[in-house]
Amino acid sequence: MMDALRFVPPAGTPISLVDVLCSVGNALIRSDTLQQFKEDVRARAGVRYCDFVSTGRAALTLALHALKAVDGGRRDEVVIPSYTCFSVPSSVVKAGLKVRLADVDPMTLDFAPGALEQFDGSRVLAVVATNLYGLPNDLPSITRVAHERGVYVVDDAAQCLGGSIGGRPSGTWGDVGIYSFDKGKNVTSIDGGVLVTNSERIAEAITQQVRVLPQCTIGESAAHLAKLVVYAALLHPRGYWLPNSLPFLGLGTTAYRTDYPLAQYDSWMAPMGHRLFTRLDAITAQRRVNAERLKRMLPWGPKLEPVVIKPGAEPAYLRFPVLIDPEYRDAVLAALRANGIGATASYPTAISDVPELRNQLQSVGREAKGGQSVARRIVTLPTHGYVTSRDQERMVKVVTDVLGAGRRNYSPQ
């Protein structure tokens, strides 16, 4: 029988209260942790330049500001996938640029074949590849097509730290790359964003911006520490039922917003982020094991299809995405949640259907059909270290039962 007080969170990375205490102690007695963190990120990514800022959204905004400055303000459009995190278009708008959509292939979540070839480099500043759920995009092809047109590439690896394609780490294929240390990522310091590049000109433009950003206040650091303690205590499935039962927290919801601050990174959180960063290989390996097990066990067929991994890609599997017949998708989600599994429908709409963007998009219609298909079909399953083999067996049984019984006849047990 299922434990009524056990609920597997949809995302996150396990941390212990010992981790929190050690991190706080490190912050009190050492002043060089942030610098060491930066050096380790540079070494792992194999890049020359690295800057930390307040959030992943801030990192993407500042990356686009930097590209705009290096470009001299000649071009003002940014190409993004038709289905992705709402933070991507919000960062484009906050950077004072225009969003142009390129459709995605629902079976890969990457840009659809030929989608990038149609754009004129005289108007497009950059292409943003978003590597959703830790699945690397085809960056070799994306960078080739973009650079042939004189267009910059942003390798947005906010969800793909630990992933790679062609043996090269995600986040390092573009002219500039970003990572995120937000609460749901595989390395977390509650908030945090990273910009990496091998271009001296871009690095200088980034540094000029970061240098004048407001620093984190004592009150903000205290708030981050409080959130870290709560995160450590309640992310465990035996604790997550509590925040999950409070609708006003809005867990798992996605809203389009541009009012987020651009600020410097909270150095008090660096010891926690660095502590997890040293475990990145183990964290990623566990996610891959969980994902591969789901891949073997799920009842694939016309109603349930896997997302295809690009050749040469090593995913980080922030989550495990699947595509479900829209007639069954909501029933599957409801049944999984009723059985203590934090599955989600991810982002609620394609980017073309975000109300705040409808009058700002540079292209719609056929450029959004693949994204709209994903929005109707996507389900993501948790892969983090708190997921047990029994949890996975429950996921598979629920999905099998719903798809077998039909959406109108199934009732969770």
C-alpha positions in Angstrom: 0.0 0.0 0.0 1.2 3.5 -0.9 2.4 5.7 2.0 -0.1 8.5 2.1 2.5 10.9 3.4 5.1 10.1 0.7 5.1 12.3 -2.4 8.0 12.3 -4.8 8.8 15.9 -5.9 8.9 16.6 -9.6 12.4 18.0 -9.6 15.3 18.9 -7.3 18.5 17.5 -5.9 18.8 15.9 -2.5 20.8 17.8 0.1 21.2 17.1 3.8 21.1 19.3 6.8 24.8 18.3 7.2 25.4 19.8 3.8 23.7 23.0 4.9 25.6 23.2 8.2 29.0 22.6 6.4 28.1 25.2 3.8 27.3 27.8 6.4 30.5 27.0 8.3 32.5 27.3 5.1 30.9 30.7 4.3 31.8 32.0 7.8 35.5 30.9 7.8 36.5 31.1 4.1 36.3 34.0 1.7 37.6 32.3 -1.5 34.9 29.7 -2.1 33.2 31.7 -4.9 36.5 32.2 -6.7 37.3 28.5 -6.3 33.8 27.7 -7.6 34.4 29.9 -10.7 37.7 28.2 -11.4 36.2 24.7 -11.1 33.4 25.7 -13.5 35.9 27.0 -16.0 38.0 23.9 -15.7 35.1 21.5 -16.1 33.6 23.4 -19.0 37.0 24.1 -20.6 36.3 27.8 -21.1 38.4 30.9 -20.5 35.8 33.2 -18.9 33.1 32.7 -16.3 30.9 35.1 -14.3 28.2 34.4 -11.7 25.0 36.3 -11.3 21.8 36.1 -9.3 19.7 33.7 -11.4 19.7 31.8 -14.6 17.2 34.3 -16.1 19.5 37.1 -15.2 22.4 35.2 -16.8 20.4 34.8 -20.1 19.4 38.5 -20.0 22.9 39.6 -19.5 24.3 37.3 -22.2 21.9 38.9 -24.7 22.8 42.4 -23.5 26.5 41.5 -24.0 25.9 40.1 -27.6 23.9 43.3 -28.4 26.8 45.5 -27.2 29.4 43.5 -29.2 27.1 43.6 -32.2 26.7 47.4 -32.0 23.0 47.2 -31.7 22.5 46.5 -35.5 20.2 43.5 -35.0 17.3 43.1 -32.6 15.7 39.6 -33.0 16.5 36.5 -31.1 15.4 33.1 -32.3 14.1 30.7 -29.7 12.2 27.3 -29.8 8.5 27.4 -30.1 8.3 25.3 -26.9 10.6 26.1 -24.0 10.7 27.6 -20.5 8.9 30.9 -20.3 12.1 32.4 -18.8 13.7 32.3 -22.3 11.3 34.8 -24.0 11.1 36.9 -20.9 14.9 37.3 -20.9 14.8 38.3 -24.5 12.2 41.0 -23.8 13.9 42.2 -20.7 17.1 42.6 -22.8 15.2 44.9 -25.1 15.1 42.5 -28.0 12.3 40.9 -30.1 11.3 37.2 -29.9 11.3 35.2 -33.1 10.0 31.7 -33.0 11.5 28.6 -34.8 9.4 25.5 -34.5 10.5 22.4 -32.7 10.3 18.7 -33.7 8.0 17.2 -31.0 9.9 13.9 -31.1 13.2 15.5 -30.1 12.2 18.9 -28.5 15.0 20.4 -30.6 14.6 22.8 -33.5 12.7 21.2 -36.4 14.8 20.3 -39.4 15.2 23.3 -41.6 13.7 25.7 -39.1 16.8 27.8 -38.7 17.8 28.0 -42.3 14.9 30.4 -43.1 16.2 33.3 -41.0 18.1 36.3 -42.4 21.2 37.1 -40.4 20.8 40.8 -41.0 17.9 40.9 -38.5 18.7 38.0 -36.1 21.2 38.7 -33.4 21.3 35.2 -31.8 19.8 31.8 -31.6 19.1 30.3 -28.2 19.3 26.5 -27.9 17.6 25.5 -24.6 18.5 21.8 -24.1 15.2 21.1 -22.3 15.1 18.6 -19.4 18.8 18.0 -19.7 18.6 16.6 -23.3 21.3 18.2 -25.4 20.2 19.9 -28.6 22.1 19.3 -31.9 24.5 22.1 -31.1 27.0 21.0 -33.9 24.3 21.7 -36.5 22.8 24.7 -34.7 26.1 26.5 -34.4 27.1 25.7 -38.1 23.8 27.0 -39.5 23.9 30.1 -37.2 27.5 31.0 -37.9 27.1 30.6 -41.6 24.6 33.4 -41.3 26.7 35.5 -39.0 24.4 34.9 -36.1 25.5 34.3 -32.5 24.5 31.2 -30.5 23.5 31.1 -26.9 23.9 27.6 -25.5 21.4 27.7 -22.7 22.3 24.8 -20.5 20.3 26.0 -17.5 18.7 22.5 -17.5 21.7 20.6 -18.9 24.6 21.0 -16.6 26.4 17.6 -16.8 25.1 16.8 -20.3 27.2 16.8 -23.4 27.0 16.2 -27.2 29.9 15.1 -29.3 32.0 14.7 -26.2 31.7 18.5 -25.5 29.9 19.8 -22.4 26.5 21.5 -22.9 26.8 25.2 -22.3 30.1 25.5 -24.2 29.0 25.2 -27.9 27.7 28.7 -28.3 29.4 32.1 -28.4 28.2 32.3 -24.8 26.6 29.7 -22.6 24.6 29.8 -19.3 23.9 27.5 -16.4 21.4 27.8 -13.5 21.6 26.9 -9.8 17.9 27.4 -9.2 16.0 25.1 -6.8 14.9 22.6 -9.4 18.3 22.1 -11.0 20.8 19.3 -10.5 23.2 21.7 -8.8 21.4 24.2 -6.6 22.3 27.1 -4.4 18.6 28.1 -4.2 19.3 30.8 -6.9 22.2 31.5 -9.1 23.3 31.8 -12.8 26.5 31.4 -14.6 27.8 32.8 -17.9 30.7 31.2 -19.8 32.5 32.1 -23.0 35.8 31.8 -24.8 35.4 35.2 -26.5 37.4 38.0 -24.9 35.1 40.7 -26.4 31.9 39.0 -25.1 33.6 38.4 -21.7 34.5 42.0 -21.4 30.9 43.1 -22.2 29.6 40.7 -19.6 32.1 41.8 -16.9 31.2 45.4 -17.5 27.6 44.6 -16.8 28.2 42.3 -13.8 30.5 44.8 -12.1 27.7 47.4 -11.7 25.0 45.1 -10.6 23.6 45.5 -7.1 25.2 43.2 -4.5 23.2 40.8 -2.4 22.0 42.4 0.9 22.3 40.7 4.4 18.6 40.3 4.4 18.6 38.6 1.0 21.4 36.2 2.1 19.4 35.4 5.3 16.3 34.7 3.1 18.4 32.4 0.9 19.7 30.5 3.9 16.2 30.1 5.3 15.0 28.7 1.9 18.0 26.4 1.8 17.1 24.9 5.2 13.5 24.4 4.2 14.6 22.9 0.9 16.8 20.4 2.7 14.1 19.5 5.1 11.1 19.2 2.8 12.4 18.0 -0.6 12.5 14.4 0.7 9.3 12.5 -0.3 8.3 12.1 3.3 8.3 15.9 3.7 7.3 17.1 0.3 3.7 16.3 0.9 3.5 19.3 3.1 4.4 22.1 0.6 2.6 20.1 -2.1 -0.6 20.3 -0.1 -0.5 24.1 0.0 -1.9 25.5 -3.3 -1.0 29.1 -2.5 2.7 28.2 -2.8 2.2 27.6 -6.6 4.6 24.7 -6.8 5.2 23.6 -10.3 3.4 26.5 -11.9 5.0 28.6 -14.6 4.3 32.3 -15.2 5.7 34.7 -17.8 7.3 37.7 -16.0 10.0 40.2 -16.7 10.2 41.9 -13.3 13.0 39.7 -11.9 16.1 41.5 -10.7 19.5 41.6 -12.3 21.9 41.3 -9.4 25.2 39.8 -8.3 25.4 36.2 -7.0 25.0 35.6 -3.3 28.5 34.6 -2.2 27.0 33.1 1.0 25.4 30.4 -1.2 28.6 29.6 -3.1 29.7 26.9 -0.6 26.4 25.0 -1.1 26.6 25.2 -4.9 30.3 24.3 -4.9 29.7 21.3 -2.6 27.1 19.9 -5.0 29.2 20.8 -8.1 31.9 18.5 -6.8 29.3 15.7 -6.8 28.0 16.5 -10.3 29.2 13.3 -11.9 27.5 11.2 -9.3 24.3 13.2 -9.4 24.2 12.9 -13.2 25.0 9.2 -13.2 22.1 8.6 -10.8 19.7 10.5 -13.0 20.8 8.6 -16.1 20.3 5.3 -14.3 16.8 6.3 -13.3 16.0 7.5 -16.8 17.3 4.4 -18.5 15.3 2.2 -16.2 12.1 4.1 -17.1 13.0 3.9 -20.8 13.2 0.1 -20.5 10.0 -0.3 -18.4 7.4 2.1 -19.8 4.8 0.7 -22.2 5.8 2.4 -25.4 3.3 2.5 -28.2 1.0 4.8 -30.2 -0.4 6.4 -27.0 3.0 6.8 -25.3 6.2 7.8 -27.2 9.7 8.5 -26.0 11.6 11.7 -26.8 14.4 10.8 -29.2 17.9 11.6 -28.0 20.2 13.2 -30.5 23.2 11.0 -31.8 26.3 11.6 -29.7 24.3 13.2 -26.8 24.8 12.3 -23.2 21.7 13.7 -21.4 21.8 15.1 -17.9 18.1 14.0 -17.5 16.9 16.9 -15.2 13.6 15.2 -15.8 12.4 12.3 -18.0 10.0 13.6 -20.7 7.5 11.5 -22.5 4.8 12.3 -25.1 1.3 11.0 -24.4 -1.8 11.0 -26.5 -3.7 14.2 -25.5 -6.8 12.1 -24.8 -4.9 10.4 -22.0 -2.4 13.0 -20.9 -4.5 14.7 -18.1 -5.7 11.3 -16.8 -2.2 10.0 -16.6 -1.0 13.1 -14.7 -4.0 12.9 -12.3 -3.4 9.2 -11.6 0.4 9.7 -11.0 -0.2 12.5 -8.6 -2.9 10.5 -6.8 -0.2 7.8 -6.4 2.4 10.1 -4.9 4.4 10.9 -8.0 5.1 14.5 -8.9 4.7 14.2 -12.6 4.0 17.5 -14.5 2.7 18.8 -17.8 5.8 21.1 -17.7 5.2 24.5 -19.4 1.4 25.1 -19.8 1.5 26.4 -23.4 3.7 26.8 -26.5 5.5 30.2 -26.6 3.1 31.3 -29.3 0.2 31.0 -26.8 1.7 33.0 -24.0 -0.8 35.9 -23.6 1.8 38.6 -22.8 3.7 37.8 -26.0 1.0 37.5 -28.6 1.5 41.1 -29.9 5.3 40.9 -29.7 6.2 37.7 -31.6 7.9 38.1 -34.9 6.4 34.9 -36.3 3.5 32.6 -35.5 1.3 30.1 -37.2 3.3 27.2 -38.8 6.3 28.2 -36.8 4.5 27.1 -33.6 2.6 23.9 -34.6 5.3 21.6 -33.2 5.5 23.5 -30.0 1.7 23.4 -29.6 1.8 19.7 -30.1 4.4 19.3 -27.3 2.3 21.4 -25.0 -0.6 19.1 -25.4 1.3 15.9 -25.0 4.3 16.4 -22.7 4.6 14.7 -19.3 7.8 14.8 -17.3 8.7 12.2 -14.7 11.1 12.7 -11.8 14.7 11.4 -12.1 16.4 12.8 -9.0 18.2 10.9 -6.2 15.1 10.5 -4.0 13.4 8.4 -6.7 13.4 4.7 -5.7 12.9 1.6 -7.9 9.5 1.2 -6.2 8.6 4.7 -7.2 9.5 3.8 -10.8 7.5 0.6 -10.7 4.5 2.7 -9.5 5.0 5.2 -12.3 5.0 2.4 -14.9 2.0 0.6 -13.4 -0.1 3.8 -13.3 0.8 4.8 -16.9 0.1 1.2 -18.1 -3.2 1.1 -16.3 -4.5 4.4 -17.5 -3.5 3.8 -21.1 -5.0 0.3 -21.0 -8.2 1.3 -19.3 -8.9 4.4 -21.3 -9.2 7.9 -19.8 -13.0 7.8 -19.1 -12.9 4.5 -17.3 -9.8 4.8 -15.1 -10.0 5.7 -11.4 -6.8 5.8 -9.3 -6.5 3.1 -6.6 
